[in-house]
């Protein structure tokens, strides 16, 4: 399973552990991914996603999963979330 946030695309980064003697060894910085069920108020159902905690804060800032998906372009989303975004927009406009 990929260690990547499905909404923001945040993934592992690389860097160095630096000791007191300035020895450098490679390491990976992994994103803080959490399984979360988010409630879509427009659709009236929950959506289970594996997202980074930083993305969860952005979702809360934009007013829930509905507001977040409306503000993100479809090119940045995987196909299943593009379908969800279109369902939300269709229901909100109706």
C-alpha positions in Angstrom: 0.0 0.0 0.0 1.4 3.4 -1.0 2.2 5.8 1.8 0.5 8.7 0.0 -2.4 10.9 0.9 -5.2 10.5 -1.6 -6.4 14.1 -1.4 -3.2 16.2 -1.2 -0.7 13.7 -2.8 1.7 14.1 0.1 4.2 11.2 0.2 7.5 10.2 1.8 10.5 12.5 1.6 14.2 11.7 2.1 16.8 13.3 4.2 19.7 12.7 6.5 20.1 11.8 10.2 22.9 14.0 11.3 24.8 12.9 14.4 26.8 15.0 16.8 29.9 14.1 14.9 28.2 15.3 11.7 27.9 11.7 10.3 25.1 11.6 7.8 22.9 8.5 7.2 19.9 8.4 4.8 16.4 8.3 6.3 12.8 8.7 5.2 10.3 11.2 6.5 6.9 9.5 6.2 3.6 11.5 6.2 1.3 11.1 9.1 -1.5 9.2 7.4 -4.7 8.3 9.2 -7.8 6.4 8.2 -10.8 8.8 8.5 -14.5 8.6 7.7 -15.7 12.1 6.6 -19.3 13.0 6.4 -20.6 14.7 3.3 -23.4 17.0 4.2 -24.6 17.4 0.6 -24.8 13.7 -0.1 -25.8 12.6 3.4 -23.2 9.8 3.6 -19.7 9.1 4.9 -16.6 8.6 2.8 -13.6 6.6 4.1 -10.2 7.9 3.1 -6.6 7.5 4.1 -5.4 11.1 4.5 -2.6 13.1 6.1 -3.3 15.0 9.2 -2.3 18.2 7.5 -4.9 17.6 4.9 -7.5 16.9 7.6 -6.8 20.4 9.0 -7.3 21.9 5.5 -10.6 20.0 5.1 -11.8 21.5 8.4 -10.7 25.0 7.3 -12.6 24.8 4.0 -15.9 23.6 5.7 -15.7 19.8 5.4 -15.1 17.4 2.6 -17.7 19.1 0.4 -15.9 22.5 0.5 -12.5 20.9 0.1 -13.5 18.9 -3.0 -15.1 21.9 -4.6 -11.9 24.0 -4.2 -9.5 21.4 -5.7 -9.2 20.9 -9.4 -10.2 17.5 -10.9 -6.7 17.1 -12.4 -5.3 16.8 -8.8 -7.7 14.0 -7.7 -7.8 10.3 -8.4 -10.7 9.0 -10.5 -12.9 7.8 -7.5 -12.7 11.2 -5.9 -13.5 12.9 -9.2 -16.7 10.9 -9.3 -17.4 11.9 -5.7 -16.8 15.6 -6.5 -19.1 15.5 -9.5 -21.8 13.9 -7.4 -21.5 16.6 -4.7 -21.6 19.4 -7.3 -24.6 17.8 -9.1 -26.5 17.5 -5.8 -25.6 21.0 -4.6 -26.7 22.6 -7.9 -30.0 20.7 -8.0 
